[in-house]
């Protein structure tokens, strides 16, 4: 059975950017969960956004779905949006902090 490579899924997610901050969603700490069902070729991604009222939420979720489905052996993807716990800048990686000049 062909396997889905988690690192490739994360690389695909790194191609998705928050519409207000020029840093990818992984380094921003917006990806709260990643579950890969190898048997079904399915990926569940749980994300949050930096702002609850973000008018671009639908577009961000569509882009995540599109990019994850491009990963080899992925047959389907579901993107869930949560605001629990709320996002905070402490979730950012050190790379993201450098990129934004916060270090």
The first five atom37 places (N, CA, C, CB, O) and aatype in JSON, in Angstrom:
{
  "aatype": [20, 20, 20, 20, 20, 20, 20, 20, 20, 20, 20, 20, 20, 20, 20, 20, 20, 20, 20, 20, 20, 20, 20, 20, 20, 20, 20, 20, 20, 20, 20, 20, 20, 20, 20, 20, 20, 20, 20, 20, 20, 20, 20, 20, 20, 20, 20, 20, 20, 20, 20, 20, 20, 20, 20, 20, 20, 20, 20, 20, 20, 20, 20, 20, 20, 20, 20, 20, 20, 20, 20, 20, 20, 20, 20, 20, 20, 20, 20, 20, 20, 20, 20, 20, 20, 20, 20, 20, 20, 20, 20, 20, 20, 20, 20, 20, 20, 20, 20, 20, 20, 20, 20],
  "atom_mask": [
    [1, 1, 1, 1, 1],
    [1, 1, 1, 1, 1],
    [1, 1, 1, 1, 1],
    [1, 1, 1, 1, 1],
    [1, 1, 1, 1, 1],
    [1, 1, 1, 1, 1],
    [1, 1, 1, 1, 1],
    [1, 1, 1, 1, 1],
    [1, 1, 1, 1, 1],
    [1, 1, 1, 1, 1],
    [1, 1, 1, 1, 1],
    [1, 1, 1, 1, 1],
    [1, 1, 1, 1, 1],
    [1, 1, 1, 1, 1],
    [1, 1, 1, 1, 1],
    [1, 1, 1, 1, 1],
    [1, 1, 1, 1, 1],
    [1, 1, 1, 1, 1],
    [1, 1, 1, 1, 1],
    [1, 1, 1, 1, 1],
    [1, 1, 1, 1, 1],
    [1, 1, 1, 1, 1],
    [1, 1, 1, 1, 1],
    [1, 1, 1, 1, 1],
    [1, 1, 1, 1, 1],
    [1, 1, 1, 1, 1],
    [1, 1, 1, 1, 1],
    [1, 1, 1, 1, 1],
    [1, 1, 1, 1, 1],
    [1, 1, 1, 1, 1],
    [1, 1, 1, 1, 1],
    [1, 1, 1, 1, 1],
    [1, 1, 1, 1, 1],
    [1, 1, 1, 1, 1],
    [1, 1, 1, 1, 1],
    [1, 1, 1, 1, 1],
    [1, 1, 1, 1, 1],
    [1, 1, 1, 1, 1],
    [1, 1, 1, 1, 1],
    [1, 1, 1, 1, 1],
    [1, 1, 1, 1, 1],
    [1, 1, 1, 1, 1],
    [1, 1, 1, 1, 1],
    [1, 1, 1, 1, 1],
    [1, 1, 1, 1, 1],
    [1, 1, 1, 1, 1],
    [1, 1, 1, 1, 1],
    [1, 1, 1, 1, 1],
    [1, 1, 1, 1, 1],
    [1, 1, 1, 1, 1],
    [1, 1, 1, 1, 1],
    [1, 1, 1, 1, 1],
    [1, 1, 1, 1, 1],
    [1, 1, 1, 1, 1],
    [1, 1, 1, 1, 1],
    [1, 1, 1, 1, 1],
    [1, 1, 1, 1, 1],
    [1, 1, 1, 1, 1],
    [1, 1, 1, 1, 1],
    [1, 1, 1, 1, 1],
    [1, 1, 1, 1, 1],
    [1, 1, 1, 1, 1],
    [1, 1, 1, 1, 1],
    [1, 1, 1, 1, 1],
    [1, 1, 1, 1, 1],
    [1, 1, 1, 1, 1],
    [1, 1, 1, 1, 1],
    [1, 1, 1, 1, 1],
    [1, 1, 1, 1, 1],
    [1, 1, 1, 1, 1],
    [1, 1, 1, 1, 1],
    [1, 1, 1, 1, 1],
    [1, 1, 1, 1, 1],
    [1, 1, 1, 1, 1],
    [1, 1, 1, 1, 1],
    [1, 1, 1, 1, 1],
    [1, 1, 1, 1, 1],
    [1, 1, 1, 1, 1],
    [1, 1, 1, 1, 1],
    [1, 1, 1, 1, 1],
    [1, 1, 1, 1, 1],
    [1, 1, 1, 1, 1],
    [1, 1, 1, 1, 1],
    [1, 1, 1, 1, 1],
    [1, 1, 1, 1, 1],
    [1, 1, 1, 1, 1],
    [1, 1, 1, 1, 1],
    [1, 1, 1, 1, 1],
    [1, 1, 1, 1, 1],
    [1, 1, 1, 1, 1],
    [1, 1, 1, 1, 1],
    [1, 1, 1, 1, 1],
    [1, 1, 1, 1, 1],
    [1, 1, 1, 1, 1],
    [1, 1, 1, 1, 1],
    [1, 1, 1, 1, 1],
    [1, 1, 1, 1, 1],
    [1, 1, 1, 1, 1],
    [1, 1, 1, 1, 1],
    [1, 1, 1, 1, 1],
    [1, 1, 1, 1, 1],
    [1, 1, 1, 1, 1],
    [1, 1, 1, 1, 1]
  ],
  "atom_positions": [
    [[0.84, -1.18, 0.0], [0.0, 0.0, 0.0], [0.89, 1.25, 0.0], [-0.96, -0.01, 1.22], [1.84, 1.36, 0.78]],
    [[0.57, 2.18, -0.86], [1.31, 3.43, -0.94], [1.03, 4.28, 0.3], [0.94, 4.21, -2.23], [-0.11, 4.41, 0.73]],
    [[2.07, 4.83, 0.85], [1.96, 5.61, 2.08], [2.0, 7.11, 1.81], [3.08, 5.22, 3.04], [2.64, 7.57, 0.86]],
    [[1.3, 7.85, 2.66], [1.36, 9.31, 2.62], [2.5, 9.73, 3.54], [-0.02, 9.96, 3.07], [2.57, 9.33, 4.7]],
    [[3.39, 10.54, 3.01], [4.54, 11.02, 3.76], [4.14, 12.28, 4.54], [5.74, 11.3, 2.82], [3.77, 13.29, 3.94]],
    [[4.22, 12.22, 5.87], [3.82, 13.35, 6.71], [4.67, 14.59, 6.42], [3.92, 12.98, 8.19], [4.15, 15.71, 6.41]],
    [[5.95, 14.4, 6.18], [6.83, 15.54, 5.88], [6.38, 16.24, 4.6], [8.3, 15.08, 5.76], [6.47, 17.46, 4.5]],
    [[5.91, 15.48, 3.61], [5.42, 16.08, 2.37], [4.13, 16.85, 2.61], [5.2, 15.0, 1.31], [3.9, 17.89, 1.98]],
    [[3.29, 16.35, 3.5], [2.06, 17.07, 3.83], [2.42, 18.39, 4.51], [1.13, 16.21, 4.76], [1.85, 19.43, 4.19]],
    [[3.36, 18.35, 5.45], [3.79, 19.58, 6.12], [4.42, 20.56, 5.13], [4.77, 19.25, 7.25], [4.22, 21.77, 5.24]],
    [[5.19, 20.04, 4.18], [5.77, 20.91, 3.15], [4.67, 21.58, 2.33], [6.71, 20.1, 2.22], [4.78, 22.76, 1.99]],
    [[3.61, 20.82, 2.03], [2.48, 21.39, 1.28], [1.81, 22.49, 2.11], [1.46, 20.29, 0.91], [1.42, 23.53, 1.57]],
    [[1.67, 22.26, 3.41], [1.05, 23.25, 4.28], [1.93, 24.5, 4.41], [0.79, 22.66, 5.66], [1.42, 25.6, 4.63]],
    [[3.23, 24.33, 4.26], [4.14, 25.48, 4.32], [4.01, 26.37, 3.08], [5.59, 25.01, 4.46], [4.57, 27.47, 3.03]],
    [[3.27, 25.91, 2.08], [3.0, 26.72, 0.89], [1.76, 27.6, 1.07], [2.82, 25.82, -0.34], [1.42, 28.41, 0.21]],
    [[1.08, 27.42, 2.21], [-0.13, 28.2, 2.51], [0.24, 29.31, 3.48], [-1.25, 27.28, 3.11], [0.93, 29.08, 4.48]],
    [[-0.22, 30.51, 3.18], [0.15, 31.68, 3.98], [-1.08, 32.34, 4.58], [0.92, 32.68, 3.14], [-2.15, 32.36, 3.98]],
    [[-0.9, 32.88, 5.77], [-1.92, 33.71, 6.39], [-2.08, 34.95, 5.51], [-1.55, 34.09, 7.87], [-1.08, 35.53, 5.1]],
    [[-3.31, 35.37, 5.22], [-3.5, 36.51, 4.32], [-3.0, 37.84, 4.88], [-4.95, 36.64, 4.0], [-2.78, 38.78, 4.11]],
    [[-2.82, 37.94, 6.19], [-2.4, 39.21, 6.78], [-0.94, 39.23, 7.21], [-3.27, 39.52, 7.96], [-0.36, 40.3, 7.36]],
    [[-0.35, 38.06, 7.4], [1.04, 37.98, 7.87], [1.82, 37.14, 6.85], [1.12, 37.35, 9.31], [1.41, 36.02, 6.56]],
    [[2.91, 37.66, 6.31], [3.63, 36.95, 5.25], [4.49, 35.79, 5.73], [4.5, 37.92, 4.52], [5.68, 35.71, 5.42]],
    [[3.89, 34.88, 6.51], [4.56, 33.7, 7.03], [3.62, 32.52, 6.81], [4.95, 33.86, 8.55], [2.41, 32.67, 6.91]],
    [[4.2, 31.35, 6.51], [3.35, 30.18, 6.25], [2.63, 29.73, 7.52], [4.2, 29.02, 5.68], [3.06, 30.03, 8.64]],
    [[1.53, 29.0, 7.33], [0.65, 28.63, 8.44], [1.3, 27.66, 9.42], [-0.61, 28.02, 7.9], [0.92, 27.62, 10.59]],
    [[2.28, 26.87, 8.96], [2.96, 25.94, 9.87], [3.84, 26.72, 10.84], [3.81, 24.9, 9.08], [3.76, 26.54, 12.05]],
    [[4.68, 27.61, 10.29], [5.58, 28.38, 11.15], [4.84, 29.39, 12.03], [6.61, 29.1, 10.3], [5.33, 29.76, 13.09]],
    [[3.67, 29.83, 11.58], [2.86, 30.72, 12.41], [2.21, 29.99, 13.58], [1.79, 31.39, 11.57], [1.73, 30.62, 14.52]],
    [[2.19, 28.66, 13.51], [1.55, 27.88, 14.57], [0.06, 27.77, 14.41], [1.86, 28.48, 15.91], [-0.67, 27.57, 15.38]],
    [[-0.41, 27.91, 13.16], [-1.86, 27.84, 12.9], [-2.36, 26.41, 12.7], [-2.21, 28.67, 11.68], [-3.56, 26.17, 12.73]],
    [[-1.45, 25.47, 12.48], [-1.85, 24.07, 12.3], [-1.88, 23.43, 13.69], [-0.86, 23.3, 11.33], [-0.85, 23.26, 14.33]],
    [[-3.09, 23.09, 14.13], [-3.27, 22.52, 15.46], [-3.25, 21.0, 15.44], [-4.57, 23.01, 16.06], [-2.96, 20.36, 16.45]],
    [[-3.57, 20.41, 14.29], [-3.6, 18.96, 14.24], [-3.47, 18.44, 12.83], [-4.87, 18.44, 14.85], [-3.93, 19.07, 11.87]],
    [[-2.82, 17.29, 12.71], [-2.65, 16.63, 11.42], [-2.83, 15.14, 11.66], [-1.24, 16.94, 10.78], [-2.08, 14.53, 12.42]],
    [[-3.82, 14.56, 11.01], [-4.08, 13.13, 11.17], [-4.12, 12.49, 9.8], [-5.41, 12.89, 11.93], [-4.9, 12.9, 8.94]],
    [[-3.29, 11.48, 9.6], [-3.21, 10.81, 8.32], [-3.76, 9.4, 8.46], [-1.76, 10.78, 7.78], [-3.27, 8.62, 9.28]],
    [[-4.77, 9.07, 7.66], [-5.32, 7.72, 7.62], [-4.72, 7.04, 6.39], [-6.91, 7.72, 7.58], [-5.19, 7.24, 5.27]],
    [[-3.69, 6.24, 6.61], [-2.97, 5.62, 5.5], [-3.87, 4.67, 4.7], [-1.75, 4.87, 6.02], [-3.76, 4.6, 3.48]],
    [[-4.74, 3.94, 5.39], [-5.59, 2.96, 4.7], [-6.53, 3.62, 3.7], [-6.41, 2.16, 5.72], [-6.75, 3.09, 2.61]],
    [[-7.07, 4.78, 4.07], [-8.04, 5.47, 3.2], [-7.39, 6.54, 2.33], [-9.12, 6.1, 4.04], [-8.04, 7.08, 1.43]],
    [[-6.11, 6.85, 2.59], [-5.46, 7.92, 1.84], [-6.06, 9.28, 2.18], [-5.57, 7.66, 0.34], [-6.14, 10.17, 1.33]],
    [[-6.49, 9.42, 3.44], [-7.19, 10.63, 3.87], [-6.36, 11.42, 4.87], [-8.56, 10.27, 4.48], [-5.68, 10.84, 5.72]],
    [[-6.42, 12.75, 4.77], [-5.72, 13.63, 5.7], [-6.71, 14.58, 6.33], [-4.58, 14.41, 4.98], [-7.48, 15.25, 5.63]],
    [[-6.71, 14.65, 7.67], [-7.47, 15.63, 8.42], [-6.5, 16.69, 8.92], [-8.26, 14.97, 9.61], [-5.48, 16.37, 9.52]],
    [[-6.83, 17.95, 8.65], [-6.01, 19.06, 9.12], [-6.89, 19.96, 9.98], [-5.37, 19.86, 7.93], [-7.95, 20.39, 9.55]],
    [[-6.44, 20.22, 11.21], [-7.15, 21.15, 12.08], [-6.31, 22.41, 12.17], [-7.42, 20.53, 13.5], [-5.13, 22.37, 12.53]],
    [[-6.94, 23.53, 11.85], [-6.22, 24.81, 11.85], [-6.98, 25.84, 12.66], [-6.01, 25.32, 10.43], [-8.13, 25.64, 13.05]],
    [[-6.31, 26.93, 12.91], [-6.95, 28.11, 13.46], [-6.51, 29.28, 12.6], [-6.58, 28.34, 14.97], [-5.73, 29.12, 11.67]],
    [[-7.01, 30.45, 12.9], [-6.62, 31.66, 12.2], [-6.15, 32.67, 13.23], [-7.79, 32.24, 11.35], [-6.47, 32.56, 14.41]],
    [[-5.4, 33.66, 12.79], [-4.9, 34.67, 13.72], [-6.02, 35.57, 14.23], [-3.83, 35.52, 13.06], [-5.91, 36.15, 15.31]],
    [[-7.1, 35.67, 13.46], [-8.24, 36.51, 13.87], [-9.54, 35.75, 13.63], [-8.24, 37.86, 13.09], [-9.74, 35.17, 12.57]],
    [[-10.41, 35.77, 14.62], [-11.69, 35.04, 14.53], [-12.54, 35.51, 13.35], [-12.47, 35.19, 15.82], [-13.15, 34.68, 12.67]],
    [[-12.59, 36.79, 13.09], [-13.45, 37.31, 12.03], [-12.79, 37.4, 10.67], [-13.95, 38.64, 12.41], [-13.23, 38.17, 9.83]],
    [[-11.74, 36.63, 10.44], [-10.99, 36.72, 9.18], [-11.9, 36.45, 7.99], [-9.8, 35.73, 9.19], [-12.45, 35.36, 7.87]],
    [[-12.06, 37.43, 7.1], [-12.93, 37.24, 5.94], [-12.34, 36.29, 4.9], [-13.21, 38.58, 5.3], [-13.04, 35.88, 3.97]],
    [[-11.08, 35.93, 5.05], [-10.4, 35.04, 4.09], [-10.39, 33.59, 4.56], [-8.97, 35.52, 3.87], [-9.75, 32.75, 3.92]],
    [[-11.09, 33.26, 5.63], [-11.06, 31.9, 6.19], [-11.39, 30.84, 5.14], [-12.04, 31.8, 7.35], [-10.69, 29.83, 5.05]],
    [[-12.43, 31.05, 4.36], [-12.83, 30.07, 3.35], [-11.74, 29.85, 2.32], [-14.1, 30.51, 2.66], [-11.48, 28.71, 1.94]],
    [[-11.1, 30.93, 1.87], [-10.04, 30.82, 0.87], [-8.83, 30.1, 1.44], [-9.65, 32.21, 0.37], [-8.2, 29.3, 0.74]],
    [[-8.48, 30.38, 2.69], [-7.35, 29.7, 3.33], [-7.63, 28.2, 3.41], [-7.08, 30.28, 4.75], [-6.76, 27.39, 3.1]],
    [[-8.84, 27.85, 3.83], [-9.19, 26.43, 3.96], [-9.2, 25.74, 2.6], [-10.57, 26.28, 4.63], [-8.77, 24.59, 2.49]],
    [[-9.67, 26.42, 1.56], [-9.66, 25.84, 0.21], [-8.23, 25.62, -0.28], [-10.41, 26.76, -0.78], [-7.93, 24.6, -0.9]],
    [[-7.35, 26.58, 0.01], [-5.96, 26.42, -0.43], [-5.3, 25.25, 0.28], [-5.17, 27.72, -0.18], [-4.55, 24.49, -0.34]],
    [[-5.56, 25.1, 1.58], [-5.01, 23.97, 2.33], [-5.48, 22.67, 1.7], [-5.42, 24.04, 3.82], [-4.67, 21.77, 1.45]],
    [[-6.77, 22.56, 1.46], [-7.35, 21.36, 0.85], [-6.68, 21.06, -0.49], [-8.87, 21.52, 0.67], [-6.29, 19.93, -0.76]],
    [[-6.55, 22.08, -1.33], [-5.97, 21.91, -2.66], [-4.52, 21.45, -2.58], [-6.06, 23.22, -3.45], [-4.12, 20.51, -3.28]],
    [[-3.74, 22.08, -1.73], [-2.31, 21.75, -1.65], [-2.09, 20.37, -1.04], [-1.57, 22.79, -0.82], [-1.21, 19.63, -1.5]],
    [[-2.86, 20.01, -0.02], [-2.7, 18.68, 0.6], [-3.09, 17.59, -0.39], [-3.55, 18.57, 1.88], [-2.44, 16.55, -0.44]],
    [[-4.15, 17.82, -1.17], [-4.57, 16.81, -2.16], [-3.53, 16.59, -3.26], [-5.9, 17.22, -2.79], [-3.56, 15.58, -3.96]],
    [[-2.6, 17.55, -3.42], [-1.54, 17.39, -4.42], [-0.41, 16.5, -3.94], [-0.99, 18.76, -4.8], [0.44, 16.09, -4.73]],
    [[-0.39, 16.19, -2.64], [0.66, 15.32, -2.1], [0.42, 13.89, -2.59], [0.67, 15.37, -0.54], [-0.72, 13.41, -2.64]],
    [[1.5, 13.24, -2.94], [1.42, 11.87, -3.46], [0.66, 10.95, -2.5], [2.82, 11.32, -3.72], [0.92, 10.95, -1.3]],
    [[-0.26, 10.17, -3.04], [-1.07, 9.16, -2.35], [-2.23, 9.73, -1.52], [-0.19, 8.35, -1.47], [-2.96, 8.96, -0.91]],
    [[-2.41, 11.05, -1.48], [-3.55, 11.63, -0.78], [-4.76, 11.58, -1.7], [-3.25, 13.1, -0.32], [-4.73, 12.12, -2.81]],
    [[-5.81, 10.92, -1.23], [-7.05, 10.82, -2.01], [-8.09, 11.84, -1.57], [-7.62, 9.42, -1.89], [-8.9, 12.29, -2.38]],
    [[-8.06, 12.2, -0.28], [-9.03, 13.16, 0.23], [-8.45, 13.92, 1.4], [-10.32, 12.45, 0.63], [-7.49, 13.49, 2.05]],
    [[-9.06, 15.07, 1.66], [-8.6, 15.93, 2.75], [-9.81, 16.63, 3.35], [-7.55, 16.97, 2.24], [-10.74, 17.0, 2.64]],
    [[-9.77, 16.8, 4.66], [-10.8, 17.57, 5.36], [-10.08, 18.59, 6.23], [-11.74, 16.64, 6.22], [-9.17, 18.25, 6.98]],
    [[-10.51, 19.84, 6.11], [-9.91, 20.92, 6.9], [-10.95, 21.39, 7.92], [-9.44, 22.11, 5.99], [-12.04, 21.81, 7.55]],
    [[-10.58, 21.32, 9.19], [-11.46, 21.78, 10.27], [-10.87, 23.05, 10.86], [-11.63, 20.69, 11.37], [-9.66, 23.17, 11.05]],
    [[-11.73, 23.99, 11.15], [-11.33, 25.27, 11.74], [-11.75, 25.31, 13.2], [-11.94, 26.46, 10.95], [-12.9, 25.01, 13.53]],
    [[-10.82, 25.68, 14.07], [-11.13, 25.8, 15.49], [-10.52, 27.09, 16.03], [-10.6, 24.57, 16.28], [-9.55, 27.62, 15.49]],
    [[-11.1, 27.58, 17.08], [-10.53, 28.74, 17.77], [-10.27, 28.4, 19.24], [-11.47, 29.96, 17.66], [-10.17, 29.29, 20.08]],
    [[-10.16, 27.1, 19.52], [-9.93, 26.63, 20.88], [-8.72, 25.71, 20.91], [-11.18, 25.9, 21.42], [-8.81, 24.59, 20.41]],
    [[-7.61, 26.14, 21.46], [-7.39, 27.42, 22.12], [-7.15, 28.52, 21.09], [-6.21, 27.33, 23.1], [-6.73, 28.25, 19.96]],
    [[-7.4, 29.76, 21.47], [-7.14, 30.87, 20.55], [-5.66, 30.94, 20.2], [-7.61, 32.21, 21.17], [-4.8, 30.62, 21.01]],
    [[-5.39, 31.37, 18.97], [-4.0, 31.52, 18.54], [-3.36, 32.69, 19.28], [-3.91, 31.75, 17.01], [-4.02, 33.68, 19.6]],
    [[-2.06, 32.54, 19.55], [-1.29, 33.65, 20.11], [0.11, 33.6, 19.49], [-1.21, 33.57, 21.69], [0.53, 32.55, 19.03]],
    [[0.81, 34.71, 19.47], [2.13, 34.76, 18.86], [3.13, 33.77, 19.46], [2.68, 36.15, 18.97], [4.13, 33.43, 18.83]],
    [[2.88, 33.31, 20.67], [3.78, 32.33, 21.29], [3.82, 31.02, 20.53], [3.36, 32.07, 22.73], [4.75, 30.23, 20.72]],
    [[2.84, 30.76, 19.67], [2.79, 29.51, 18.89], [3.73, 29.54, 17.68], [1.36, 29.25, 18.42], [3.96, 28.51, 17.06]],
    [[4.26, 30.71, 17.36], [5.12, 30.84, 16.18], [6.47, 30.16, 16.42], [5.33, 32.31, 15.83], [6.98, 30.13, 17.54]],
    [[7.04, 29.63, 15.34], [8.39, 29.07, 15.42], [9.39, 30.2, 15.49], [8.68, 28.15, 14.2], [9.06, 31.36, 15.22]],
    [[10.61, 29.86, 15.86], [11.65, 30.88, 15.91], [11.9, 31.47, 14.52], [12.95, 30.29, 16.48], [12.17, 32.66, 14.39]],
    [[11.81, 30.61, 13.47], [11.98, 31.1, 12.1], [10.96, 32.19, 11.78], [11.85, 29.95, 11.1], [11.29, 33.2, 11.17]],
    [[9.71, 31.97, 12.2], [8.65, 32.96, 11.93], [8.94, 34.25, 12.69], [7.27, 32.4, 12.33], [8.73, 35.34, 12.16]],
    [[9.41, 34.12, 13.9], [9.72, 35.32, 14.7], [10.84, 36.13, 14.02], [10.15, 34.91, 16.15], [10.78, 37.35, 13.96]],
    [[11.85, 35.42, 13.5], [12.95, 36.1, 12.78], [12.41, 36.79, 11.55], [14.05, 35.09, 12.38], [12.74, 37.94, 11.27]],
    [[11.56, 36.06, 10.8], [11.02, 36.6, 9.56], [10.24, 37.9, 9.8], [10.13, 35.56, 8.89], [10.26, 38.81, 8.97]],
    [[9.56, 37.95, 10.92], [8.74, 39.12, 11.25], [9.5, 40.16, 12.07], [7.51, 38.68, 12.01], [8.94, 41.19, 12.46]],
    [[10.79, 39.89, 12.33], [11.6, 40.85, 13.07], [11.25, 40.92, 14.54], [11.48, 42.2, 12.47], [11.43, 41.97, 15.17]],
    [[10.75, 39.84, 15.11], [10.35, 39.84, 16.52], [11.43, 39.3, 17.44], [9.09, 39.02, 16.69], [11.25, 39.25, 18.66]],
    [[12.56, 38.88, 16.87], [13.65, 38.32, 17.69], [14.81, 39.27, 17.71], [14.11, 36.95, 17.16], [15.83, 38.99, 18.34]]
  ]
}
